[in-house]
C-alpha cells in the first residue's frame, strides 16, 4: 500500500461508477484448468494408494474442489459504494469497504485483506479480485474507498 501522502493524491471526492464483471478462470485458461484437473486426479490416486482407502481419496478431492471453486465456477464481482459483492451459486455475499483494512496489488488482480497485519496467514483470510479487463476501474474503487486521506 502506498504512503499517506501518496494515498491522498489518489483519493478523489467523486465516487467512481459501479463496476461489474464475471471471472471464470477455468474457462479463460483451459490449459491451466486441464493441468489442475490432472493434478487433482494424481492427488486422488496418491491418497488412495498411500492410505488404501478410496473414501479418503474422494474426501481429499472434494476438499480441494471446494477450495478451488472460484477457479472452476463463474463468479460475478460487483464494486459499488457499499462494498464488494460476490455472486456465486445465485447467492450474493457482500464485504463492506469498512471491513477491508489493507490491500495488495498483484499482477492480475488485487488482494483485499480484513486485517492490517502482514502475517503469513493474512492472504488466506482475504479476497482476491481478478480484474480481467477492468484493472483501472477496480483500482479506482479500491483507491477511492480504501485510501482515505489521513485525518488531521
Protein Blocks (a to p, Z undefined) as FASTA:
>chain_A
ZZfklmmmmpcfbdcddddddddfklmmmmlmmmmmmmmmmmmmmmmmmnopaklmmmmm
mmmmmmmmmmmpccdddddfkbccddeehiacdddfklpgbdcddfkbccddfbfbfcfk
lmmmmccddekjmmmmmmmmmmmmmmcccdZZ
